[in-house]
Each structure stands twice: as C-alpha cells, then as structure tokens.
C-alpha cells in the first residue's frame, strides 16, 4: 500500500497544506468563525501565520494548542493525564478511548501528550457525518484527522472499513503516527462505555497474520477520559426523551453543531485522562480462543482497562445514591455540601431543556444515570 491509496480519507500531507490554507481563507463562514476564536487577529495576519506552517504539527502547535490551552484555563479546574503505564513514549500507539465530547476528546489528548514528553500528537478518526460543511472537512484534514465513512451504502461499507483499517496500520507502521479512535461509533449518551466488537474486527481487516497479530501491530492503548461535568449532559438527556417519544428520531445537522459548540465552550470541572498498559502486554493470553470469542474477550479486556481508569468525583457518588435511594457513599464519596451543590447543578441543567411535553422525572433519571454509570463500571472493573 502507498499513501495515495488513502487519498480520500487521510490527513493532508505537508505539500498539500498551502492549497488547503487557501481554501479555508476563501470561505466566508470559516473566516467568521475564526474571528470568534481569534478576535484580535486580522485575516491577513492569520494568513501569514498559516503560511509559516510547513507541517500539520506546526498548525496544531501554532494555532490549536494555544487556543485549547486557553480553553482549558476557562473551562476546567484540573487537567491532567496519567501515562505512567506507557513504557516507551517514542513508540506510536493507537489510543482507544471512551467518547465524551465530539471535538475535545482527541484535542485534549494531543495537548496532554505534548505536555508530557510525547514527540507528537495523534491522528484522529472522525466520522464523515460530522463534516457538514466543506471547510470543516478541510480543517479536520489539516488537523491530522482521517475520515470514517459512516454514510457509505451497505455495499460500500465493507470496502471502506477495509480501507480504514489498512490506513490505520499504515499510519502506525509507515508514518509512525499515534492514532486516536473512540471505542464505539458515537458517544455513549448514558456514559455506560462499551467497546464495540465490530470496531475491533474492522481493525483486524488490515495488516498481516492472524487477527491477534494484526491487533498487536496497532499497539492499542486503552484510554479513560473523565469529565467531572459533561457540558452536553442536558442535550443528551433531551435526545433520550426525543428518541423515546418520536418514532425514528434522528439528530439534525444543527443538533450536531449545537453539541459541538456546547461541548467546546461548556464548563467541565476536573478533566482526567488515564492511559492503561498497552493491550500487547496481555493479549497473548487470548491466543487460543476461537475468532468470535477472541474479539469478545478483547473488547471486555479493553473495557476493564478503561473503566478502571476513571476519575470518580462526588457527583458520581451522589448520582448513584439518588438513583438507588440510598446513602451508601455519604460521608465517604461526598459531603452534605457537595450533595447540595450537585443537586443544584442538575436542577440548573434540567432548566436548560426546552421541549414540548417535557418529562422532568425521566430527564432527571437520564441525567443521574450519566453520572452514576462510570462509578458502577469502575467498581465492577476493580473487583
């Protein structure tokens, strides 16, 4: 395989960046949005800064990382990663994580990798359903993203999955790039994070050898992402009721934009990333399993690693107690003051939901489940 076999999905190469920059800077909608992010930078200065970037990493470090670092200061109270379980930072890894935010999960990871001595950031798997404007498609490919073709027809899906898998293997082996990919298609709206076996089977379509050998060549690292507060929690709760009440409900493009905007700028409290030991440190124990059992056991192992790395906060404990009608974590997981504060937070989030036939009791339960499920899975993984 050569790089050109992936021209329709891969990030832009350095020699393609000038044309991509020109495309962005000729798009009025992009320029309007850029002014919101860089209010003190004129278009011509913006153009000159971009012209000085010769690689995708230059763009990330010169533009995106300062922007995100400022966002971290405004929207978080703590921001860190535990990467002690990764033995060699110079090796390329495929980070497979739970999925909390459409945009920031991978963006925050890139900041944390650079800040903690990794030589580069990550190439990012992004679904084409989110590329709802031509400039968004251009921008993400500048930002080291490769495209997952979710809108492909059933006939096309097998070929697109194989191409995606082959690109991931190529990026690790030939480009020596890290990769980030979510453990499932879309976010787990209830925060009950589970790795899809179909995703792992896709990964094993590329490479050479047995399924186990193909997975090993991707050098998987399970990654836990914990947000103390999910800015999109009320939007996710609203979607639960819409799906319950409206047959065949699907989010609109505007809904996706609202989720992206809310997720980026909303308050998150403590944000913690935790990298588990690479899958290659334990995958050989699955070598004798039949193929179907192999992928099931692999998914379960990744889930345990992700669940074990969650940061548990008082809100998780309050939510679990309120759902169960207990006080199991009172005094240990939270104080009376923390319970009052979390209940006030939930009330304020519910008040943001504007919809006909608003089912307050249902929406509250959905919100509490979002915060209780990480604690439930954390405890199960550590038994």
C-alpha positions as CSV (number, residue, x, y, z in Angstrom):
1,X,0.0,0.0,0.0
2,X,1.1,3.6,-0.7
3,X,-0.1,6.9,0.8
4,X,-2.1,7.6,-2.4
5,X,-4.3,4.5,-1.7
6,X,-5.8,6.6,1.1
7,X,-6.2,10.0,-0.6
8,X,-9.9,10.2,0.0
9,X,-9.7,9.7,3.8
10,X,-6.2,10.6,5.0
11,X,-4.9,13.9,6.6
12,X,-3.3,16.4,4.2
13,X,0.4,15.9,3.6
14,X,2.7,19.0,4.1
15,X,3.0,19.8,0.4
16,X,-0.8,19.9,0.2
17,X,-1.2,22.4,3.1
18,X,-0.8,25.7,1.1
19,X,-3.8,24.8,-1.1
20,X,-5.8,23.7,1.9
21,X,-5.0,27.0,3.7
22,X,-6.1,29.0,0.6
23,X,-9.4,27.1,0.5
24,X,-10.1,27.9,4.2
25,X,-9.2,31.5,3.8
26,X,-11.6,31.9,0.9
27,X,-14.5,30.6,2.9
28,X,-16.6,33.4,4.4
29,X,-18.2,31.1,7.0
30,X,-14.8,29.8,8.2
31,X,-13.5,33.4,8.5
32,X,-16.5,34.5,10.6
33,X,-15.9,31.6,13.0
34,X,-12.1,32.1,13.0
35,X,-12.8,35.7,14.1
36,X,-14.7,34.4,17.2
37,X,-11.7,32.2,18.2
38,X,-9.0,34.8,17.3
39,X,-10.8,38.1,17.8
40,X,-7.6,40.2,17.8
41,X,-6.0,38.6,14.7
42,X,-6.8,40.2,11.3
43,X,-7.3,37.9,8.3
44,X,-4.1,39.0,6.7
45,X,-2.1,38.2,9.9
46,X,-3.9,34.9,10.1
47,X,-2.9,34.2,6.5
48,X,0.7,35.0,7.2
49,X,0.8,32.8,10.3
50,X,-0.6,29.9,8.4
51,X,1.9,30.4,5.6
52,X,4.7,29.9,8.1
53,X,3.4,26.4,9.0
54,X,5.0,23.7,6.9
55,X,3.6,20.6,8.7
56,X,0.3,19.6,10.3
57,X,2.0,19.5,13.6
58,X,3.2,23.1,13.1
59,X,-0.5,24.1,12.6
60,X,-1.5,22.2,15.8
61,X,1.2,23.7,17.9
62,X,1.0,27.2,16.4
63,X,-2.8,27.5,16.4
64,X,-4.8,24.8,18.0
65,X,-2.7,24.1,21.1
66,X,-2.7,27.8,22.3
67,X,-6.4,28.0,21.6
68,X,-7.1,24.8,23.5
69,X,-4.8,25.8,26.4
70,X,-6.8,29.0,26.8
71,X,-10.0,26.9,26.7
72,X,-8.6,24.6,29.4
73,X,-8.0,27.6,31.7
74,X,-11.5,28.9,31.3
75,X,-13.5,25.6,31.3
76,X,-11.7,23.3,33.7
77,X,-10.4,23.3,37.3
78,X,-7.9,20.5,36.8
79,X,-6.5,18.9,33.7
80,X,-4.0,16.0,33.6
81,X,-3.1,12.6,32.3
82,X,-1.6,9.5,33.9
83,X,0.6,8.0,31.3
84,X,2.9,6.0,33.7
85,X,1.7,2.7,32.2
86,X,3.1,3.5,28.8
87,X,6.6,2.1,28.7
88,X,8.1,3.9,25.7
89,X,6.8,7.3,24.6
90,X,8.7,7.2,21.4
91,X,6.6,4.3,20.1
92,X,3.5,5.0,18.0
93,X,0.2,3.9,19.8
94,X,-3.4,3.6,18.9
95,X,-5.3,5.2,21.8
96,X,-8.8,3.6,22.0
97,X,-11.0,5.5,24.5
98,X,-14.4,6.1,25.8
99,X,-16.1,9.1,24.0
100,X,-17.4,12.1,26.0
101,X,-17.1,15.0,23.6
102,X,-17.3,15.2,19.8
103,X,-14.4,17.6,19.4
104,X,-12.3,17.8,22.6
105,X,-11.6,14.1,23.5
106,X,-8.8,13.9,20.9
107,X,-7.9,17.6,21.1
108,X,-7.3,17.4,24.8
109,X,-5.3,14.2,24.4
110,X,-3.0,16.0,21.9
111,X,-2.3,18.8,24.4
112,X,-1.5,16.3,27.2
113,X,0.8,14.2,25.0
114,X,2.9,17.1,24.0
115,X,3.0,18.5,27.6
116,X,4.1,15.1,28.9
117,X,7.0,14.4,26.6
118,X,5.5,12.5,23.7
119,X,7.1,13.5,20.4
120,X,3.9,14.1,18.6
121,X,0.1,14.3,18.8
122,X,-2.5,11.9,17.4
123,X,-4.1,11.3,14.0
124,X,-7.9,11.4,14.7
125,X,-10.6,9.1,13.4
126,X,-13.7,11.3,12.6
127,X,-17.0,10.3,11.1
128,X,-18.0,11.9,7.9
129,X,-21.4,12.6,9.4
130,X,-19.8,15.5,11.3
131,X,-18.2,17.0,8.2
132,X,-21.3,19.1,7.4
133,X,-19.5,22.0,5.8
134,X,-16.8,21.8,3.1
135,X,-14.5,24.0,5.3
136,X,-14.9,21.6,8.2
137,X,-13.7,18.7,6.1
138,X,-10.7,20.8,5.0
139,X,-9.9,21.9,8.6
140,X,-10.0,18.5,10.1
141,X,-7.7,17.1,7.5
142,X,-5.3,19.9,8.2
143,X,-5.6,18.9,11.9
144,X,-4.3,15.3,11.3
145,X,-7.8,13.7,11.0
146,X,-8.7,10.8,8.8
147,X,-12.2,10.1,7.8
148,X,-14.5,7.3,8.8
149,X,-17.1,6.9,6.0
150,X,-20.2,6.2,8.0
151,X,-22.5,7.5,5.3
152,X,-21.4,4.7,2.9
153,X,-24.0,2.4,1.5
154,X,-24.2,-1.2,2.7
155,X,-22.4,-2.4,-0.4
156,X,-19.6,0.2,0.1
157,X,-19.2,-0.3,3.9
158,X,-17.0,-3.4,3.6
159,X,-14.6,-1.8,1.2
160,X,-14.5,1.5,3.3
161,X,-13.9,-0.5,6.5
162,X,-11.0,-2.4,4.9
163,X,-9.5,0.9,3.6
164,X,-9.9,2.5,7.1
165,X,-8.2,-0.5,8.7
166,X,-5.4,-0.5,6.2
167,X,-4.8,3.2,6.7
168,X,-4.6,2.8,10.5
169,X,-1.9,0.1,10.0
170,X,-0.1,2.3,7.5
171,X,-0.2,5.3,9.9
172,X,1.4,3.3,12.7
173,X,3.9,1.3,10.7
174,X,5.0,3.7,8.0
175,X,4.2,7.2,9.2
176,X,5.0,6.4,12.9
177,X,2.0,8.4,14.0
178,X,-0.2,8.0,17.0
179,X,-3.9,7.4,16.4
180,X,-7.0,8.2,18.5
181,X,-10.2,6.4,17.9
182,X,-13.3,6.1,20.1
183,X,-14.3,2.6,21.3
184,X,-17.6,2.8,19.6
185,X,-19.4,4.8,16.9
186,X,-20.8,7.9,18.5
187,X,-20.8,8.9,22.2
188,X,-22.4,6.7,24.8
189,X,-25.1,9.1,25.8
190,X,-25.6,7.4,29.2
191,X,-21.8,7.1,29.9
192,X,-22.1,3.3,30.0
193,X,-18.9,2.9,27.9
194,X,-18.5,-0.4,26.0
195,X,-16.1,-1.3,23.2
196,X,-17.8,-2.5,20.0
197,X,-16.5,-5.8,18.8
198,X,-17.3,-4.6,15.2
199,X,-14.7,-1.8,15.7
200,X,-12.0,-4.3,16.7
201,X,-12.9,-6.6,13.8
202,X,-12.5,-3.6,11.5
203,X,-9.0,-3.0,12.9
204,X,-8.1,-6.6,12.1
205,X,-9.1,-6.3,8.5
206,X,-5.7,-4.6,7.7
207,X,-2.2,-5.8,8.4
208,X,-0.9,-9.3,8.1
209,X,-1.1,-12.6,10.0
210,X,-3.8,-13.8,12.5
211,X,-6.4,-11.4,14.0
212,X,-4.3,-11.3,17.1
213,X,-1.1,-10.4,15.2
214,X,-3.0,-7.7,13.3
215,X,-4.3,-6.2,16.5
216,X,-0.9,-6.3,18.1
217,X,0.6,-4.4,15.2
218,X,-1.7,-1.4,16.0
219,X,-0.2,-1.2,19.6
220,X,-3.5,-0.4,21.3
221,X,-3.6,1.6,24.5
222,X,-7.0,1.7,26.4
223,X,-7.6,5.3,27.4
224,X,-10.0,6.6,30.1
225,X,-11.5,10.0,29.7
226,X,-13.2,11.6,32.7
227,X,-15.0,14.9,32.8
228,X,-16.4,16.0,36.2
229,X,-19.2,17.7,34.4
230,X,-20.4,17.0,30.8
231,X,-21.4,20.3,29.1
232,X,-23.7,18.3,26.8
233,X,-25.5,16.4,29.6
234,X,-28.7,18.2,29.2
235,X,-28.6,17.9,25.4
236,X,-28.1,14.1,25.7
237,X,-31.0,13.8,28.2
238,X,-33.2,15.8,25.8
239,X,-32.2,13.4,23.0
240,X,-33.2,10.4,25.2
241,X,-36.7,11.8,25.5
242,X,-36.9,12.6,21.8
243,X,-35.9,9.1,20.9
244,X,-38.5,7.7,23.4
245,X,-41.3,9.9,22.1
246,X,-40.7,10.4,18.4
247,X,-40.5,7.3,16.3
248,X,-37.4,7.3,14.0
249,X,-36.0,10.4,15.6
250,X,-32.6,11.5,14.3
251,X,-30.5,14.5,15.2
252,X,-30.2,17.2,12.6
253,X,-27.0,18.9,11.4
254,X,-27.9,21.8,13.6
255,X,-28.1,19.5,16.6
256,X,-24.6,18.3,15.8
257,X,-23.4,21.9,15.6
258,X,-25.1,22.7,18.9
259,X,-23.5,19.7,20.6
260,X,-20.0,20.6,19.2
261,X,-20.4,24.3,20.3
262,X,-21.7,23.4,23.8
263,X,-19.1,20.7,24.3
264,X,-16.2,23.0,23.4
265,X,-17.2,26.0,25.4
266,X,-19.1,24.5,28.4
267,X,-17.7,24.1,31.9
268,X,-16.1,20.7,32.6
269,X,-14.6,20.9,36.1
270,X,-11.9,18.3,36.6
271,X,-10.7,16.6,33.4
272,X,-8.6,13.5,33.8
273,X,-7.1,11.1,31.2
274,X,-5.6,7.8,32.2
275,X,-3.7,5.5,29.8
276,X,-3.7,1.8,30.7
277,X,-0.9,-0.6,29.9
278,X,-0.8,-1.4,26.2
279,X,-3.0,-4.3,25.1
280,X,0.1,-6.1,23.9
281,X,1.1,-6.7,27.5
282,X,-1.8,-9.1,28.0
283,X,-3.3,-10.0,24.6
284,X,-1.3,-13.2,24.1
285,X,-3.4,-14.9,26.8
286,X,-6.2,-14.8,24.3
287,X,-4.2,-16.6,21.6
288,X,-6.0,-19.9,21.8
289,X,-9.6,-18.5,21.7
290,X,-11.8,-19.1,18.6
291,X,-12.1,-16.0,16.5
292,X,-15.6,-15.0,17.8
293,X,-14.5,-15.4,21.4
294,X,-11.3,-13.6,20.8
295,X,-12.9,-10.3,19.8
296,X,-15.4,-10.6,22.7
297,X,-12.6,-11.2,25.2
298,X,-10.5,-8.4,23.7
299,X,-13.4,-6.0,24.0
300,X,-14.1,-7.0,27.6
301,X,-10.4,-6.6,28.4
302,X,-10.3,-3.1,26.9
303,X,-13.5,-2.2,28.8
304,X,-12.0,-3.3,32.1
305,X,-8.9,-1.2,31.5
306,X,-10.9,1.9,30.6
307,X,-13.4,1.5,33.5
308,X,-10.5,1.1,35.9
309,X,-9.0,4.4,34.9
310,X,-12.0,6.7,35.6
311,X,-11.6,9.6,37.9
312,X,-14.5,9.3,40.4
313,X,-15.9,12.6,41.7
314,X,-18.5,13.4,44.3
315,X,-21.1,13.9,41.6
316,X,-20.8,10.3,40.5
317,X,-21.4,9.2,44.1
318,X,-24.4,11.5,44.7
319,X,-26.0,10.3,41.4
320,X,-25.5,6.7,42.3
321,X,-27.1,7.1,45.7
322,X,-30.0,9.1,44.4
323,X,-30.8,6.5,41.7
324,X,-30.7,3.7,44.3
325,X,-32.5,5.7,47.0
326,X,-29.5,5.0,49.4
327,X,-26.8,6.9,51.2
328,X,-24.1,4.3,50.5
329,X,-21.4,6.9,49.6
330,X,-22.5,9.6,52.0
331,X,-19.6,10.8,54.1
332,X,-17.2,8.7,52.0
333,X,-17.8,9.8,48.5
334,X,-19.3,13.2,49.1
335,X,-20.1,15.6,51.9
336,X,-23.6,17.2,52.5
337,X,-22.4,20.4,50.9
338,X,-21.2,18.5,47.8
339,X,-24.6,16.8,47.5
340,X,-26.4,20.1,47.7
341,X,-24.1,21.6,45.0
342,X,-24.6,18.6,42.7
343,X,-28.4,18.7,43.1
344,X,-28.3,22.4,42.3
345,X,-26.2,21.7,39.2
346,X,-28.7,19.0,37.9
347,X,-31.6,21.4,38.5
348,X,-29.9,24.1,36.5
349,X,-29.1,21.7,33.6
350,X,-32.7,20.4,33.5
351,X,-33.9,24.0,33.3
352,X,-32.0,24.4,30.1
353,X,-34.0,21.8,28.3
354,X,-36.7,23.4,26.2
355,X,-39.1,20.9,24.6
356,X,-42.8,20.2,24.4
357,X,-44.2,17.6,26.9
358,X,-41.0,17.9,29.0
359,X,-40.9,14.8,31.2
360,X,-38.9,16.2,34.2
361,X,-38.8,12.8,36.1
362,X,-37.5,10.9,33.1
363,X,-34.9,13.6,32.2
364,X,-33.6,13.7,35.7
365,X,-33.2,10.0,35.8
366,X,-31.3,10.1,32.5
367,X,-29.0,12.8,33.8
368,X,-28.3,10.8,37.0
369,X,-27.5,7.7,35.1
370,X,-24.9,9.6,33.0
371,X,-23.1,10.4,36.2
372,X,-23.7,7.1,38.1
373,X,-22.6,4.7,35.3
374,X,-18.9,5.5,35.4
375,X,-18.9,4.7,39.2
376,X,-20.8,1.5,38.6
377,X,-18.4,0.3,35.9
378,X,-15.3,1.5,37.9
379,X,-16.3,-0.6,40.9
380,X,-17.1,-3.7,38.7
381,X,-13.8,-3.4,36.9
382,X,-11.8,-3.3,40.2
383,X,-13.5,-6.3,41.9
